[in-house]
Amino acid sequence: MRRWLLVATLVAGARPLAPPRIAPPTLGVDYGLRRVGVCVGVGFASRPLEVIEHDEDIDAVVARLLQIARRERIASIVVGLPLEKDGAEGLQCAATRRFADALAAAAPATPLVLWDERFSSREAEALLAHRPGAALDAVAACVILDDFFASADDAAAAPPAPPAPAPAAPPKRRPRPKPRLRYLE
């Protein structure tokens, strides 16, 4: 099957498929004023963990996220930044930045990235259309984290320059036996 996939990508003009890049565990966070979706991923796939319900108590959310980070041995955190359609920052964006600042202060050794999350909730709703009652916010966190991983893969997987052709070596042949000369007397 691998050959077929390779042939299909080469025929279609796409770059060849590469194996997924495994990275240290990353925590994905979709912060909201009432609920926080949480997921974890390792560079190519993310899985929803839980939804944290809160009443704008940032400290309680940060404490719970630190528990999850210790349990999952998290190396980095990606927080979705809810930009407006035109890329501007609104009120929810300011609240998310306050939350991200509190989380970064509580976990100074863990790198934290703010990532554009536009339309992540809509994409999560589309993914969960056949599963009513599923944890929408946790799946939205998965969408954010998968988008982050895909952009890292796109940046790292720029098409490499074609290798220089190897000098043509003459084909190897079996040595011929030396002819034996006999002299007649």
C-alpha positions in Angstrom: 0.0 0.0 0.0 2.9 2.4 0.7 4.0 2.1 -2.9 0.6 3.0 -4.1 0.5 6.1 -1.9 3.9 7.2 -3.1 2.9 6.7 -6.7 -0.3 8.6 -6.2 1.4 11.6 -4.6 4.1 11.7 -7.3 1.5 11.4 -10.1 -0.6 14.2 -8.5 2.4 16.4 -8.3 2.3 16.6 -4.5 5.4 16.2 -2.3 6.0 12.6 -1.1 4.3 11.6 2.1 6.5 11.8 5.2 6.1 9.9 8.4 4.4 11.9 11.1 6.8 14.0 13.3 6.6 13.0 16.9 7.1 15.8 19.3 7.0 16.1 23.1 3.5 16.2 24.5 1.8 19.6 23.9 -1.3 20.9 25.7 -3.9 22.6 23.6 -6.2 25.1 25.3 -9.4 26.7 24.0 -10.2 29.4 26.6 -13.7 30.7 27.0 -15.4 32.8 29.6 -17.4 29.8 30.9 -15.6 26.7 29.7 -12.1 25.8 28.8 -11.4 22.9 26.3 -8.3 20.9 26.9 -6.5 18.4 24.7 -3.0 16.9 24.4 -1.0 16.0 21.3 2.4 14.7 20.3 3.1 16.5 17.0 0.7 14.9 14.6 -2.5 14.0 16.5 -4.4 15.4 19.4 -7.0 13.9 21.7 -9.5 15.7 23.8 -9.0 15.5 27.5 -11.7 17.4 29.3 -13.8 20.6 29.5 -13.2 22.8 32.6 -16.3 24.7 33.7 -15.5 28.0 35.5 -17.0 31.3 36.5 -14.2 33.5 35.2 -11.9 32.2 38.0 -8.6 32.2 36.1 -6.6 30.9 39.1 -8.8 27.8 39.4 -8.4 27.1 35.7 -4.6 27.6 35.8 -4.4 25.3 38.8 -6.3 22.6 37.0 -4.2 23.0 33.8 -1.0 22.6 35.8 -2.4 19.4 37.3 -3.1 18.1 33.8 0.3 19.3 32.6 2.1 17.3 35.3 0.0 14.2 34.7 0.6 14.3 30.9 4.2 15.4 31.2 3.6 18.4 29.0 6.5 20.1 27.3 4.7 23.1 25.7 1.3 24.8 25.7 -0.7 26.2 22.8 -3.5 28.6 23.7 -6.1 29.6 21.0 -6.3 33.3 20.4 -9.8 34.3 19.2 -9.0 36.9 16.6 -11.9 38.7 14.7 -12.5 37.8 11.1 -10.4 40.7 10.0 -7.5 39.7 12.3 -8.3 42.4 14.9 -8.4 41.7 18.6 -11.7 42.0 20.4 -12.9 41.7 24.1 -12.6 37.8 24.1 -9.0 38.2 22.8 -8.1 40.5 25.7 -9.5 38.0 28.3 -7.6 35.2 26.6 -4.4 37.2 26.8 -4.9 37.8 30.5 -5.5 34.1 31.0 -2.4 33.2 28.9 -0.3 35.7 31.0 -1.5 34.0 34.2 -0.7 30.5 32.8 2.7 31.6 31.6 3.5 33.1 35.0 2.4 29.9 36.8 4.5 27.7 34.5 7.6 29.7 33.6 9.6 26.7 32.4 7.0 25.7 29.9 6.9 27.5 26.5 3.5 29.0 25.8 2.3 29.9 22.3 -0.8 32.0 21.4 -2.3 30.6 18.2 -5.0 32.0 15.9 -8.1 30.0 16.5 -10.5 31.6 14.1 -13.4 29.3 13.2 -12.1 26.4 15.4 -15.4 26.1 17.2 -17.3 26.0 13.9 -14.9 23.3 12.6 -15.4 21.4 15.8 -19.2 21.6 15.4 -18.9 20.2 11.9 -16.7 17.4 13.2 -19.2 16.6 15.9 -22.4 16.9 13.8 -23.1 13.1 14.2 -22.1 13.0 17.9 -24.5 15.2 20.0 -23.4 15.9 23.5 -19.7 15.5 22.8 -17.2 17.9 24.5 -17.3 20.7 21.8 -14.7 22.9 23.6 -12.2 20.0 24.0 -12.6 19.1 20.3 -12.1 22.8 19.4 -8.9 22.7 21.4 -7.9 19.7 19.2 -8.6 21.7 16.1 -6.4 24.5 17.3 -3.5 22.1 18.2 -3.8 20.1 15.0 -3.6 23.4 13.1 -0.5 24.4 15.1 1.1 21.0 14.3 0.2 21.3 10.6 1.8 24.7 10.3 5.0 23.4 11.9 5.0 20.5 9.5 4.5 22.8 6.5 7.4 25.0 7.7 9.7 22.0 8.3 8.6 20.1 5.2 9.5 22.6 2.6 10.3 20.7 -0.6 14.0 19.8 -0.5 16.2 20.5 -3.4 16.6 17.5 -5.7 19.7 15.5 -5.0 22.6 16.0 -7.4 22.9 13.1 -9.8 25.5 10.6 -8.9 28.3 10.2 -11.4 27.6 7.3 -13.6 29.8 4.4 -12.8 30.5 1.7 -15.3 28.6 -1.4 -14.7 30.5 -4.0 -12.7 31.4 -7.1 -14.7 32.7 -10.4 -13.6 36.4 -10.6 -14.5 37.0 -12.8 -17.5 39.4 -15.6 -17.1 42.7 -15.0 -18.8 43.1 -17.1 -21.9 45.6 -19.8 -21.6 48.1 -20.0 -24.3 49.7 -23.3 -25.3 52.6 -23.6 -27.4 53.0 -26.6 -29.6 56.4 -28.2 -29.8 
